Amino acid sequence: MKMNCWEFYECGREPGGHSVERRGACQAPMDEEHNGTNCGKNGGRYCWSVMSEASKREGKCCKRVGAGECCECLFYKLVKGQEGEKFVP
């Protein structure tokens, strides 16, 4: 498996992470439906699609971009570049 969003940003919102108590758990690491998408664990390399609407409204998608701006995210660009033609938007 390749680096996942919570590892890239070190947000600590994965299960057992350092920020879960304060900020809540993120949907991406718990989304088993997309395990393996873009070679990631659960939704970890497909986070722009699996984030809950509540998280987007609260701007909790990640600490680098605001809600709804995923295509500008450094991690999104990294995954897109690494996956090439196999990239799942």
N, CA, C and O of each residue as an XYZ file, in Angstrom:
356
protein
N       0.839     -1.192      0.000
C       0.000      0.000      0.000
C       0.881      1.253      0.000
O       1.964      1.272      0.585
N       0.403      2.262     -0.651
C       1.109      3.530     -0.718
C       0.635      4.446      0.418
O      -0.305      4.116      1.140
N       1.294      5.591      0.563
C       0.959      6.537      1.625
C      -0.500      6.993      1.517
O      -0.988      7.310      0.433
N      -1.173      7.017      2.653
C      -2.562      7.449      2.733
C      -2.633      8.887      3.220
O      -1.650      9.419      3.737
N      -3.788      9.516      3.057
C      -3.945     10.935      3.376
C      -3.585     11.263      4.826
O      -2.932     12.275      5.080
N      -3.996     10.432      5.775
C      -3.715     10.730      7.181
C      -2.229     10.623      7.500
O      -1.738     11.265      8.428
N      -1.518      9.808      6.727
C      -0.072      9.707      6.886
C       0.617     10.918      6.253
O       1.567     11.465      6.812
N       0.136     11.321      5.103
C       0.701     12.456      4.380
C       0.582     13.737      5.198
O       1.546     14.489      5.337
N      -0.608     13.976      5.734
C      -0.845     15.211      6.484
C      -0.628     15.082      7.990
O      -0.656     16.078      8.713
N      -0.412     13.860      8.458
C      -0.197     13.621      9.890
C      -1.283     14.294     10.730
O      -0.999     14.924     11.749
N      -2.524     14.148     10.285
C      -3.650     14.812     10.947
C      -4.055     14.148     12.259
O      -4.626     14.797     13.135
N      -3.761     12.855     12.395
C      -4.115     12.152     13.618
C      -5.594     11.840     13.752
O      -6.072     11.582     14.856
N      -6.330     11.859     12.644
C      -7.763     11.597     12.705
C      -8.130     10.183     12.280
O      -9.309      9.867     12.121
N      -7.119      9.324     12.094
C      -7.373      7.906     11.832
C      -7.717      7.238     13.163
O      -7.372      7.777     14.214
N      -8.393      6.071     13.154
C      -8.713      5.395     14.419
C      -7.470      5.246     15.293
O      -6.447      4.721     14.853
N      -7.569      5.708     16.518
C      -6.460      5.659     17.449
C      -5.490      6.827     17.319
O      -4.498      6.893     18.044
N      -5.771      7.749     16.398
C      -4.888      8.882     16.158
C      -4.949      9.926     17.271
O      -5.884      9.954     18.071
N      -3.937     10.777     17.302
C      -3.782     11.761     18.371
C      -4.828     12.873     18.364
O      -4.981     13.559     19.374
N      -5.551     13.075     17.264
C      -6.534     14.162     17.196
C      -7.986     13.703     17.234
O      -8.895     14.532     17.185
N      -8.217     12.412     17.319
C      -9.582     11.896     17.263
C     -10.448     12.447     18.391
O     -11.591     12.842     18.161
N      -9.919     12.474     19.592
C     -10.704     12.960     20.729
C     -11.092     14.428     20.558
O     -12.215     14.819     20.877
N     -10.186     15.217     20.067
C     -10.408     16.656     19.932
C     -11.184     17.020     18.669
O     -12.079     17.864     18.719
N     -10.849     16.391     17.526
C     -11.427     16.785     16.238
C     -12.381     15.753     15.649
O     -13.081     16.039     14.678
N     -12.415     14.563     16.225
C     -13.263     13.502     15.694
C     -12.533     12.658     14.666
O     -11.527     13.078     14.095
N     -13.054     11.468     14.442
C     -12.449     10.550     13.475
C     -12.840     10.968     12.059
O     -13.934     11.480     11.823
N     -11.940     10.741     11.150
C     -12.146     11.040      9.736
C     -12.819      9.840      9.068
O     -12.622      8.696      9.480
N     -13.605     10.111      8.050
C     -14.294      9.045      7.322
C     -13.354      8.232      6.434
O     -13.555      7.029      6.266
N     -12.341      8.866      5.870
C     -11.480      8.182      4.895
C     -10.828      6.911      5.441
O     -10.893      5.879      4.772
N     -10.200      6.934      6.627
C      -9.560      5.706      7.086
C     -10.533      4.596      7.472
O     -10.135      3.439      7.603
N     -11.788      4.937      7.654
C     -12.783      3.946      8.060
C     -13.610      3.427      6.881
O     -14.406      2.503      7.053
N     -13.439      3.994      5.707
C     -14.246      3.646      4.541
C     -13.712      2.391      3.854
O     -12.943      2.480      2.897
N     -14.114      1.245      4.339
C     -13.635     -0.033      3.807
C     -14.131     -0.326      2.401
O     -13.539     -1.138      1.691
N     -15.208      0.325      1.993
C     -15.770      0.110      0.655
C     -14.753      0.444     -0.440
O     -14.776     -0.162     -1.511
N     -13.869      1.397     -0.176
C     -12.898      1.821     -1.181
C     -11.480      1.339     -0.881
O     -10.505      1.910     -1.369
N     -11.374      0.288     -0.078
C     -10.059     -0.286      0.216
C      -9.384     -0.708     -1.086
O      -9.960     -1.447     -1.884
N      -8.174     -0.235     -1.287
C      -7.425     -0.565     -2.491
C      -7.561      0.453     -3.611
O      -6.779      0.416     -4.561
N      -8.529      1.361     -3.531
C      -8.678      2.379     -4.570
C      -7.428      3.240     -4.597
O      -6.979      3.709     -3.551
N      -6.871      3.448     -5.746
C      -5.619      4.187     -5.925
C      -4.502      3.615     -5.048
O      -3.606      4.338     -4.613
N      -4.573      2.299     -4.796
C      -3.564      1.567     -4.011
C      -3.483      2.035     -2.565
O      -2.405      2.015     -1.971
N      -4.600      2.452     -1.992
C      -4.605      2.931     -0.610
C      -5.348      2.024      0.340
O      -6.052      1.104     -0.076
N      -5.182      2.297      1.626
C      -5.907      1.577      2.664
C      -7.257      2.267      2.874
O      -7.324      3.471      3.124
N      -8.314      1.488      2.768
C      -9.675      2.011      2.878
C      -9.817      3.223      1.956
O      -9.488      3.116      0.775
N     -10.287      4.354      2.438
C     -10.441      5.531      1.576
C      -9.259      6.470      1.631
O      -9.396      7.645      1.290
N      -8.107      5.992      2.048
C      -6.945      6.829      2.279
C      -6.297      7.450      1.061
O      -5.510      8.388      1.188
N      -6.617      6.937     -0.127
C      -6.110      7.545     -1.355
C      -7.288      7.853     -2.276
O      -7.162      7.885     -3.500
N      -8.436      8.076     -1.640
C      -9.674      8.418     -2.330
C     -10.484      9.344     -1.426
O     -11.707      9.433     -1.537
N      -9.775     10.029     -0.531
C     -10.400     10.833      0.522
C     -11.280     11.941     -0.022
O     -12.294     12.275      0.591
N     -10.921     12.517     -1.155
C     -11.714     13.599     -1.738
C     -13.115     13.143     -2.086
O     -14.021     13.971     -2.182
N     -13.315     11.876     -2.274
C     -14.635     11.363     -2.617
C     -15.400     10.834     -1.414
O     -16.628     10.912     -1.382
N     -14.702     10.301     -0.432
C     -15.394      9.638      0.678
C     -15.678     10.544      1.882
O     -16.404     10.146      2.793
N     -15.121     11.736      1.896
C     -15.344     12.605      3.049
C     -16.833     12.919      3.191
O     -17.522     13.176      2.203
N     -17.313     12.895      4.420
C     -18.726     13.183      4.655
C     -19.025     14.642      4.386
O     -18.146     15.495      4.506
N     -20.251     14.927      4.026
C     -20.659     16.307      3.772
C     -20.483     17.163      5.022
O     -20.142     18.342      4.918
N     -20.706     16.597      6.185
C     -20.531     17.354      7.431
C     -19.082     17.787      7.596
O     -18.815     18.923      7.988
N     -18.151     16.898      7.301
C     -16.739     17.243      7.411
C     -16.376     18.337      6.422
O     -15.609     19.240      6.753
N     -16.915     18.268      5.221
C     -16.638     19.291      4.222
C     -17.165     20.649      4.680
O     -16.472     21.659      4.558
N     -18.374     20.674      5.200
C     -18.961     21.940      5.668
C     -18.146     22.533      6.806
O     -18.025     23.753      6.917
N     -17.593     21.682      7.644
C     -16.822     22.154      8.788
C     -15.376     22.454      8.415
O     -14.604     22.917      9.255
N     -15.006     22.197      7.175
C     -13.638     22.456      6.736
C     -12.627     21.516      7.349
O     -11.458     21.870      7.500
N     -13.066     20.310      7.708
C     -12.188     19.352      8.365
C     -11.589     18.330      7.411
O     -11.037     17.324      7.856
N     -11.688     18.568      6.113
C     -11.155     17.589      5.159
C      -9.679     17.345      5.403
O      -9.225     16.201      5.452
N      -8.954     18.401      5.552
C      -7.547     18.307      5.880
C      -7.098     19.687      6.304
O      -7.877     20.640      6.271
N      -5.859     19.796      6.699
C      -5.409     21.088      7.196
C      -4.764     21.959      6.126
O      -4.257     23.036      6.439
N      -4.772     21.523      4.878
C      -4.100     22.280      3.828
C      -5.046     23.032      2.893
O      -4.712     24.120      2.423
N      -6.208     22.470      2.621
C      -7.160     23.125      1.719
C      -8.515     23.190      2.381
O      -8.792     22.427      3.307
N      -9.352     24.079      1.926
C     -10.695     24.190      2.455
C     -11.629     23.184      1.821
O     -11.264     22.483      0.877
N     -12.827     23.121      2.345
C     -13.826     22.198      1.831
C     -14.102     22.477      0.357
O     -14.201     23.631     -0.060
N     -14.221     21.423     -0.412
C     -14.565     21.545     -1.819
C     -13.403     21.925     -2.726
O     -13.621     22.146     -3.917
N     -12.195     22.009     -2.220
C     -11.047     22.405     -3.019
C     -10.057     21.250     -3.185
O      -8.852     21.475     -3.300
N     -10.551     20.050     -3.197
C      -9.679     18.874     -3.207
C      -8.749     18.826     -4.401
O      -7.621     18.350     -4.273
N      -9.184     19.303     -5.563
C      -8.319     19.227     -6.744
C      -7.098     20.130     -6.604
O      -6.152     20.008     -7.383
N      -7.103     21.028     -5.631
C      -5.948     21.884     -5.358
C      -5.047     21.295     -4.271
O      -3.981     21.840     -3.986
N      -5.465     20.208     -3.677
C      -4.746     19.576     -2.572
C      -3.453     18.927     -3.055
O      -3.431     18.266     -4.093
N      -2.377     19.119     -2.295
C      -1.090     18.521     -2.643
C      -1.160     16.992     -2.652
O      -0.518     16.344     -3.479
N      -1.935     16.421     -1.740
C      -2.045     14.961     -1.690
C      -2.807     14.436     -2.903
O      -2.412     13.433     -3.497
N      -3.891     15.102     -3.271
C      -4.650     14.732     -4.470
C      -3.713     14.723     -5.679
O      -3.711     13.774     -6.464
N      -2.928     15.775     -5.821
C      -1.995     15.881     -6.949
C      -0.937     14.774     -6.899
O      -0.559     14.228     -7.935
N      -0.466     14.448     -5.705
C       0.509     13.374     -5.545
C      -0.075     12.040     -6.013
O       0.543     11.324     -6.801
N      -1.266     11.717     -5.521
C      -1.908     10.450     -5.890
C      -2.165     10.402     -7.390
O      -1.911      9.386     -8.037
N      -2.663     11.485     -7.931
C      -2.935     11.546     -9.369
C      -1.660     11.298    -10.170
O      -1.679     10.568    -11.161
N      -0.570     11.897     -9.748
C       0.706     11.698    -10.431
C       1.235     10.288    -10.279
O       1.751      9.716    -11.239
N       1.116      9.718     -9.091
C       1.614      8.362     -8.854
C       0.806      7.318     -9.605
O       1.363      6.342    -10.108
N      -0.489      7.514     -9.682
C      -1.354      6.496    -10.297
C      -1.440      6.618    -11.808
O      -1.764      5.643    -12.485
N      -1.158      7.790    -12.348
C      -1.194      7.974    -13.799
C      -2.543      7.603    -14.397
O      -3.585      8.070    -13.934
N      -2.521      6.765    -15.423
C      -3.753      6.371    -16.113
C      -4.701      5.552    -15.250
O      -5.888      5.446    -15.558
N      -4.186      4.974    -14.173
C      -5.014      4.142    -13.287
C      -5.721      4.981    -12.201
O      -6.478      4.433    -11.400
N      -5.479      6.299    -12.170
C      -6.046      7.185    -11.160
C      -7.567      7.147    -11.163
O      -8.202      7.249    -12.213
N      -8.142      6.999     -9.971
C      -9.597      7.014     -9.820
C      -9.973      8.354     -9.175
O      -9.715      8.576     -7.991
N     -10.588      9.246     -9.973
C     -10.955     10.550     -9.428
C     -12.186     10.426     -8.569
O     -12.656     11.421     -8.016
